[in-house]
Amino acid sequence: FVSMALTYYTLYMINPNWFQVNDISLNTVGQKLFEFIYLTFSILTTYSSGVIVLTGIIPRIFQIFHTIIALTVLAKTLSLIFNKKE
C-alpha cells in the first residue's frame, strides 16, 4: 500500500504535469506523502481522491496495474479466509 503511494509520489516528482492538484498546496514533503497515501486509498475505493487527479498516461497505466494487483491480493486473501473455514 505504502509502496504504491510512493510510486505515485515518485511519478509526481518526475513530472508534476501528470497530476492535477486541486484546492490544496503541497508545500512540504509530509503534505505530499499524506496526499499520495490518501490518493492510493481512494483509488482502491473509488476512482480518485478529488484533490489529486491523474492526468498523464503513465500514472493512469500505473493506476490500472495498481488496481489489478490490489484486487488480486484481496481476492487471494478472501479465498484463503473462506477456504480455511471449510
Protein Blocks (a to p, Z undefined) as FASTA:
>chain_A
ZZmmmmmmmmmmmmmmlpccehiacfbfklmmmmmmmmmmmmmmmmbnolaccfbfklmm
mmmmmmmmmmmmmmmmmmmmmmmmZZ
